[in-house]
Amino acid sequence: MPGTKGFVIAGFVGRMPMSMLGIGIVLLISALTGSYATAGAISATVAVAYAVAAPLSGRLVDRLGQSRVLIPFVVLHGAALVTMMLCAQYGAPMWTLFASGVVVGGAATSLGSMVRARWSHLLGGSARLHTAFSFESVADEVIFVAGPALVTGLTTMVNLYAGLILALVCTIIGTVAFALQRRTEPPARPGASQSGSPITIPGVALLSCVFLAMGAVFGSVDLITVAFAEDNGAKAASGLLLGSFAAGSMVSGLWYGFRQWRISLRHRFVRGLGVFAVGLTPILLIGDTRIMAVALFFAGLAISPTIITGYALIERLVPSHLLTEGMSWISTAVGFGVAIGAWAGGRLTDSFGASNSYAFSFVAALLAVGIGVGGNTLLRTPEIGPADARSSAA
């Protein structure tokens, strides 16, 4: 469609750091302090700040428009990340790392939500939106395949700060390029801030709880896998292990997006959660790096279908004038979950070792299944056939 290539490419580059920032901080801080607990705490601080701020920035976007919000936010985010790296470089007090981390996370924007909001604006809720959302989920997983391996290689083989510097460059260039493309931007709705919040919709609240638990899986697996690789004498391979986790999700996203589904969204969502929990079981039993790479690939197979379906449910449940904020609540839930997972993963790894700490990830996945199954009736939505479409102005 006219104009889509530009915002897809810019959005891809701008959200590359979502797979690089957390592991880059963990690698940097753990190398400087020798503590995964400290590294996890700082990474968690960034994630919590992002989780708190994402719905607020989403609401601003719905009210003022994407371009007016993104540029000042990305400038502040970049300045804060530079400050964090300088504080680490020159041995500033530990509190400065936490303080700068708050600004790094708080000024980060949910660019993935804004890309999806543009697709929703252009496709108007038609069945083609399934393909667009699937495509974006695959793009996310390409990012999570390439990003960790790239930042790990740069950090361990070039310079401790090289991975975070690349993340900074991608964020600024991609976000600014995305913001400057006004033709495909959804219209601003100045009255949106007075229309309540999407989180008060029961289905959105349920999805947020599920993605909170899934985020705990992601955050803990990210940190524990770095420690697992180091315990096995292959710290430089940690990015490849995390890339394998994302590769499984990428493959399943391609398969899922090409299919036309007869099963309802909520049933797809619940089944995806079940497969997600089952797929994590083998990593509890593995002590070899190469076998772990294979296990993580299969563990990741359910991620994309679950996330794609979650965003599709949000698109059906939330009024169009609150769509960006509604999608941002998913990012917020995942952000809080990542923070919890990074903190818990760091504590458990320091206390019990990496292999034993994967039990936390598995329990978090079981919690996601329990919430999703128990509340799935809140996710009933009208099913849209291939010929159905809402006007993009709706």
C-alpha positions in Angstrom: 0.0 0.0 0.0 1.2 3.6 -0.7 3.4 4.9 2.1 3.7 1.6 4.0 7.3 0.7 3.1 8.6 3.9 4.6 7.1 3.5 8.0 7.7 -0.2 8.2 11.4 0.2 7.5 11.8 3.2 9.9 9.7 1.4 12.5 11.9 -1.7 12.2 15.2 0.3 12.7 13.7 2.4 15.5 12.6 -0.6 17.5 15.8 -2.6 17.0 17.0 -1.5 20.5 14.1 -3.3 22.2 16.1 -6.5 21.9 19.5 -4.8 22.6 19.0 -2.4 25.5 18.3 -4.9 28.3 21.0 -7.4 27.4 23.4 -4.5 26.7 22.9 -3.1 30.2 23.2 -6.5 31.8 26.5 -7.2 30.0 27.9 -3.8 30.8 26.9 -3.7 34.5 27.7 -7.3 35.3 31.2 -6.8 33.7 31.8 -3.7 35.8 30.3 -5.0 39.1 30.6 -8.7 38.9 27.0 -9.0 40.1 24.0 -10.2 38.0 21.7 -9.1 40.8 22.9 -5.5 40.3 22.7 -5.7 36.6 19.2 -7.2 36.8 18.1 -4.4 39.2 19.3 -1.7 36.8 17.7 -3.4 33.8 14.5 -3.8 35.8 14.5 -0.1 36.7 14.6 0.8 33.0 11.8 -1.7 32.3 9.6 -0.4 35.1 10.0 3.2 34.1 9.1 2.2 30.5 6.1 0.3 31.7 4.8 3.2 33.8 5.3 5.7 31.0 4.1 3.8 28.0 0.4 4.3 28.5 1.0 8.0 29.2 3.0 8.5 26.0 0.4 6.4 24.2 -2.4 8.7 25.4 -0.4 11.7 24.4 0.0 10.2 20.9 -3.7 9.6 20.6 -4.4 13.2 21.6 -1.5 15.1 19.8 -0.4 12.7 17.1 2.7 10.6 16.7 5.1 13.1 15.2 4.6 15.7 17.9 5.3 13.3 20.7 8.0 11.0 19.3 10.8 13.5 18.5 11.1 15.2 21.9 10.8 11.8 23.6 13.6 10.2 21.6 15.9 13.1 22.2 15.4 12.8 26.0 15.8 9.0 25.8 19.1 9.4 23.9 20.5 12.0 26.3 19.7 9.7 29.3 21.3 6.7 27.7 24.5 8.7 27.0 24.4 9.9 30.7 24.1 6.3 31.9 27.1 5.2 29.8 29.2 8.1 31.0 28.3 7.4 34.7 29.4 3.8 34.2 32.6 4.8 32.4 33.7 7.2 35.1 32.6 5.3 38.1 29.9 7.6 39.3 27.8 6.5 42.4 25.5 3.6 41.8 22.4 5.7 42.3 23.3 7.7 39.1 22.9 4.5 37.1 19.5 3.9 38.6 18.4 7.6 38.1 19.5 7.7 34.5 17.9 4.3 34.0 14.5 5.8 35.1 14.8 8.5 32.4 16.0 6.0 29.7 12.9 3.8 30.3 10.5 6.7 30.9 11.4 8.4 27.7 11.3 5.2 25.6 8.2 5.0 23.4 6.2 2.0 22.2 7.1 2.3 18.6 5.7 -1.2 17.8 2.3 -0.1 19.0 2.5 3.0 16.8 3.4 0.9 13.8 0.4 -1.3 14.5 -1.8 1.7 15.0 -0.8 2.9 11.5 -1.8 -0.5 10.1 -5.1 -0.4 11.9 -5.7 3.1 10.5 -4.9 2.0 6.9 -6.7 -1.4 6.9 -9.7 -0.3 9.0 -10.0 -3.6 11.0 -10.4 -5.8 7.9 -9.2 -9.4 7.8 -6.1 -8.2 6.1 -5.0 -6.8 9.5 -4.2 -10.4 10.6 -1.5 -10.5 7.9 -0.2 -7.0 8.8 0.0 -7.8 12.5 1.7 -11.2 11.7 4.2 -9.4 9.6 5.0 -7.0 12.4 5.4 -9.8 14.9 7.8 -11.6 12.5 9.7 -8.3 12.2 9.9 -8.1 16.0 11.3 -11.6 16.1 13.9 -10.8 13.4 14.9 -8.0 15.8 15.1 -10.4 18.7 17.1 -12.9 16.6 19.7 -10.3 15.4 19.7 -7.8 18.3 21.0 -10.0 21.2 23.7 -11.6 19.0 24.8 -8.3 17.7 25.0 -6.5 21.0 26.7 -9.4 22.7 29.3 -9.6 19.9 30.0 -5.9 20.0 30.1 -5.8 23.8 32.3 -8.8 24.4 34.6 -8.5 21.3 34.8 -4.8 20.6 34.0 -2.6 23.6 31.7 -2.8 26.6 29.8 0.2 25.4 29.6 -0.6 21.7 26.3 -2.5 21.8 24.5 0.3 23.7 26.0 2.9 21.3 24.5 1.0 18.3 21.2 0.8 20.1 21.3 4.6 20.6 22.0 5.2 16.9 19.2 2.9 15.8 16.7 4.5 18.2 17.3 8.1 17.1 17.6 7.4 13.3 14.6 5.1 13.1 12.3 7.1 15.4 12.9 10.4 13.7 12.5 8.9 10.3 9.2 7.3 11.4 7.9 10.5 12.9 8.6 12.5 9.8 6.3 10.3 7.7 3.0 12.2 8.2 1.0 10.7 5.3 0.2 7.4 7.0 -0.1 8.8 10.5 -3.4 8.2 12.3 -5.3 11.5 13.0 -4.8 13.1 16.4 -7.9 13.0 18.5 -7.8 15.9 21.0 -10.7 14.6 23.0 -9.2 11.1 23.6 -7.7 12.0 27.0 -11.2 12.6 28.3 -12.7 9.3 27.2 -11.5 7.0 30.0 -8.7 4.5 29.8 -8.6 1.2 27.9 -7.3 -0.6 31.0 -10.9 -0.3 32.5 -12.1 -2.7 29.8 -12.2 -6.2 31.4 -10.7 -7.9 28.4 -7.8 -5.4 28.2 -7.1 -5.9 31.9 -7.0 -9.6 31.5 -4.7 -9.5 28.5 -2.4 -7.1 30.5 -2.2 -9.7 33.3 -1.4 -12.5 30.9 1.3 -10.4 29.2 2.7 -9.4 32.6 3.4 -13.1 33.3 4.8 -13.6 29.8 7.1 -10.6 30.3 8.4 -12.2 33.5 9.4 -15.2 31.3 11.1 -12.9 28.8 13.0 -10.9 31.4 14.2 -13.9 33.4 15.2 -16.0 30.3 17.2 -13.0 29.0 19.3 -12.6 32.1 19.5 -16.3 33.2 20.6 -17.3 29.7 23.6 -14.8 29.8 24.6 -16.4 33.1 24.0 -19.9 31.8 26.3 -19.3 28.8 29.0 -17.9 31.2 28.7 -20.9 33.5 29.3 -23.1 30.5 32.4 -21.1 29.4 30.6 -19.5 26.4 29.4 -16.0 27.5 29.9 -14.7 23.9 27.3 -17.3 22.8 24.5 -15.8 25.0 23.3 -13.6 22.2 23.0 -16.6 19.9 21.1 -18.5 22.5 18.6 -15.6 22.9 18.5 -15.3 19.2 17.5 -19.0 19.0 14.6 -18.3 21.3 13.4 -15.5 19.0 14.1 -17.6 15.9 11.5 -20.1 17.0 9.0 -17.3 17.4 9.9 -15.8 14.0 9.3 -19.2 12.2 6.0 -19.7 13.9 5.0 -16.1 13.1 5.5 -16.7 9.4 3.5 -19.9 9.5 0.7 -18.3 11.6 0.4 -15.2 9.4 0.1 -17.2 6.1 -2.9 -19.2 7.4 -6.5 -18.2 7.4 -8.0 -19.3 10.7 -11.4 -20.6 11.5 -10.8 -20.8 15.2 -11.9 -17.7 17.2 -9.2 -15.3 18.4 -9.7 -16.1 22.1 -9.4 -19.9 21.5 -6.2 -19.3 19.5 -4.9 -17.1 22.3 -5.5 -19.8 25.0 -4.0 -22.6 22.9 -0.9 -20.5 22.2 -0.4 -19.9 26.0 -0.6 -23.7 26.6 2.0 -24.5 23.9 4.2 -21.7 25.4 4.2 -23.3 28.8 4.8 -26.8 27.5 7.7 -25.6 25.3 9.5 -24.2 28.2 9.6 -27.5 30.1 12.8 -28.9 28.5 15.0 -25.9 29.4 14.7 -27.0 33.1 16.7 -30.1 32.4 19.5 -29.0 30.1 23.1 -28.3 31.0 24.8 -28.1 27.5 24.9 -24.9 25.5 24.3 -26.5 22.1 21.3 -28.5 23.3 20.0 -25.4 25.1 20.0 -23.5 21.7 17.8 -26.1 20.2 15.5 -26.2 23.3 15.1 -22.4 23.3 14.2 -22.5 19.6 11.3 -24.8 20.3 10.4 -22.9 23.5 9.9 -19.8 21.3 7.5 -21.3 18.8 4.4 -20.1 20.6 5.5 -16.5 21.3 4.5 -14.9 18.0 1.1 -16.5 17.6 0.2 -15.5 21.1 1.4 -11.9 20.7 -0.2 -11.5 17.3 -3.5 -12.7 18.7 -3.2 -10.5 21.7 -2.8 -7.4 19.6 -5.7 -8.5 17.4 -7.9 -8.8 20.5 -6.9 -5.3 21.6 -7.8 -3.9 18.2 -11.3 -5.5 18.6 -11.8 -4.6 22.2 -10.6 -0.9 22.3 -12.3 2.1 20.7 -10.3 3.4 17.7 -9.7 6.8 19.4 -7.8 5.0 22.3 -6.1 2.4 20.1 -2.5 3.5 20.7 -3.0 3.7 24.4 -4.7 0.3 24.4 -1.8 -1.3 22.6 0.6 0.5 24.9 -0.9 -1.3 27.8 0.4 -4.6 26.3 3.8 -3.0 26.2 3.4 -1.8 29.8 2.4 -5.2 31.0 5.3 -6.8 29.3 7.6 -4.1 30.6 6.6 -4.7 34.2 6.9 -8.4 33.6 10.4 -8.0 32.2 11.4 -5.9 35.2 10.1 -8.6 37.6 11.8 -11.3 35.6 15.1 -9.5 35.4 15.1 -8.8 39.1 14.1 -12.3 40.1 16.3 -13.9 37.6 19.3 -12.0 38.8 18.6 -12.8 42.5 18.0 -16.5 41.8 21.0 -16.8 39.6 23.3 -15.4 42.2 21.8 -17.6 44.9 21.1 -20.9 43.1 22.8 -20.9 39.7 21.5 -20.3 36.2 20.2 -23.7 35.4 18.0 -23.9 38.6 16.7 -20.4 38.0 14.9 -21.4 34.8 12.2 -22.8 37.1 11.0 -19.2 37.7 10.5 -18.8 34.0 8.4 -22.0 33.8 6.3 -21.0 36.8 5.6 -17.6 35.2 4.5 -19.3 32.0 2.1 -21.5 34.0 0.7 -18.4 35.6 0.0 -16.9 32.2 -1.8 -20.0 31.2 -3.9 -20.0 34.3 -5.0 -16.4 33.9 -5.7 -16.8 30.2 -7.8 -19.9 30.6 -9.6 -18.7 33.7 -10.7 -15.4 32.1 -11.0 -16.2 28.5 -14.7 -15.5 28.4 -13.8 -11.8 28.8 -12.1 -12.0 25.4 -15.2 -12.7 23.3 -15.2 -10.4 20.2 -17.1 -10.2 16.9 -15.3 -12.3 14.3 -14.4 -10.5 11.1 -14.5 -12.3 7.8 -12.5 -11.6 4.7 -15.1 -9.3 3.2 -15.7 -7.3 6.3 -14.1 -4.0 7.0 -14.6 -0.9 9.1 -13.8 2.4 7.6 -10.5 3.8 8.7 -12.3 6.8 10.2 -14.4 4.7 12.5 
